[in-house]
Amino acid sequence: MSDKQDPSREELPDGMVRKTRRVRRKRKSTEDTSNRDAGSLFSKAKELLVGMHEEDEDYGPVDVAEQVRRLQKRKEDNRPLDDTWGTKKRSSSWLWILLVAVVAAVIAIIIGIAKLAAPEPILSNLDSTAGDLPPGTIKEFDPGEGPLGWFHENSIEVLAETKNIIRTINNAKTVEEILPYVRSSPYRQQNPVKLEDRGAPMRLNSLTGFSWEPKTVYPGEVISEEGRGYLVVKGRREDGDNFAVYFVQENQRVLIDWDATVGWSERSIAELMIDKPQNSTLVRCLLEKKPSFDQKFGKVEHSGFVLSDMNSDNYFLAYVPLVDDAASRRVIALKKVLNYGSVRLPLLKNKRVTVRAKWNPAGYFEITEFVHPDWVRP
């Protein structure tokens, strides 16, 4: 069997030569592609190494983990600020602005609280010239005036002298050492100064609650400008009990009010409960009132108060029969000591007062006179 002859192959005339054109296909060179990729990777690696060199002055061989970390760092540096908010790359200026705002807010709150807590100015309504001032005018307070003026003007000397007197009382071996510092009293024969009445030694260390406070005492049922200034010094004794020592000013001297300091009464609460005297008796006691204490005996309303001793172990109800204006003034003065009926001030109890009381044949104790608030004689 013979081969088929190619129709394109024709017989050529003599002297001519057939030329065949070969078309070479252009094929992709894997070698060129790999070279280009390698060049691109080399360029990126070079840029990475150059960047590392620019960032770190101390450069040298870097392992793969460090290269990855630094590449990640460069990506974060190139991110917008909003993308890095909340990371370590946030701007420090925002932190300062936030800190200043918080501090300013705290200061504003503190100032506001201080203004709200600031006490109202004390007005002197006991000055005799206050009525001559135009309406709406406030007379300037002068600490050197009034019953406490002497204590204010001589406060340093007064405090030093009160401490000296207390030391003398603590260390005295005889009554004669104390007497020069004791205020005179119409009850001295009934209440002589005794060493056993001074109690355990009194401490003067401020860490034990030592404090002093100037006050004014007025006649009990009539508040007037004739009050007496006095000083009450408080603290703690060596046995842990509290003490209160009363001082007054007489002839430019500081003297101890012994009757007030020892709480002397003609009869104690316990003695009154036993003796039931029908004559008025001077008694220094603690005062308390509640609405339930008021009673009606027969057709007469009676305002009731509780009188007790310092330890509140002994007490009894005593009444003021509201039979005349004098009795009504007495009740008003006693209530005022306790802020009773006030809508602005808290109700107080166990306040020191000096009263006269007796046993009424109708079957109850009666308060016949409100001598003065607290225990210092005006």
Sequence and secondary structure as in RCSB ss.txt:
>XXXX:A:sequence
MSDKQDPSREELPDGMVRKTRRVRRKRKSTEDTSNRDAGSLFSKAKELLVGMHEEDEDYGPVDVAEQVRRLQKRK
EDNRPLDDTWGTKKRSSSWLWILLVAVVAAVIAIIIGIAKLAAPEPILSNLDSTAGDLPPGTIKEFDPGEGPLGW
FHENSIEVLAETKNIIRTINNAKTVEEILPYVRSSPYRQQNPVKLEDRGAPMRLNSLTGFSWEPKTVYPGEVISE
EGRGYLVVKGRREDGDNFAVYFVQENQRVLIDWDATVGWSERSIAELMIDKPQNSTLVRCLLEKKPSFDQKFGKV
EHSGFVLSDMNSDNYFLAYVPLVDDAASRRVIALKKVLNYGSVRLPLLKNKRVTVRAKWNPAGYFEITEFVHPDW
VRP
>XXXX:A:secstr
      TT     TT              HHHHHHHHHHHHHHHHHHHHHHHHHH SS     HHHHHHHHHHHH
HHTS HHHHTTSTTS HHHHHHHHHHHHHHHHHHHHHHHHHHS         TTGGGS TT      TTSSTTHH
HHHTHHHHHHHHHHHHHHHHH SSGGGTGGGB   TTTTTS   GGGG S B   GGGT EEEEEEE  TT   S
  EEEEEEEEEBTTS EEEEEEEEETTEEEE HHHHHT  SS HHHHHHH  SS EEEEEEEE  GGG EEETTE
EEEEEEEE TTSSSEEEEEEE  SHHHHHHHHHHHHHTTTT SSS    SEEEEEEEEEETTTEEEEEEEEEESS
S  
